[in-house]
């Protein structure tokens, strides 16, 4: 009879033990997993890096939009067009100084 009561205790404890194991497994993944609490600091760092990259790209986009506006076919900026032509034909030297005329 003692054997039967031990077996019934093991059977009755198996389901709660399995439930505790599943809960512990989920808790471990929530803390240590790839999307867990410990990886949250890494996400903040990645976000800061992405914001810096976004700001740099916005500045580059603004510069490109300005250059595109200077090359608008309806009113091309002659100075900018001359600069591009000289650069593309190899007539620009690194030691050149541009003197604006007023």
C-alpha positions, 0 to 999 in steps of 0.5 A: 500500500505504501507503494501505491500512495507513493505512485499516486503522489508522484502522479498528482505532482507531475502536472504541477511540476510540468506547469512550473517548468513551463512557467520557468522556461517562459520566464527565462526567455523573457529575461535572457532571450533574444528579445528579453529584458537584458537585450533592452539596453542593446536596443537603446544603443541601436536606436541611438545609432539609427537616429544618428544615421537618420540625421546624417541621411536627412542632411545628405537628402537636403543637400541633394535636393538643393543641388537638384533645385540648382539644376532645374531645367527652367532656371539652371544656376550657371555657377553650379552648372559650370562647376559640374562641367569643370569637375566632370571634364577634369578641369578642376584642380585641388589647389583652386580658390574660388573668388565670388564676384559681387 
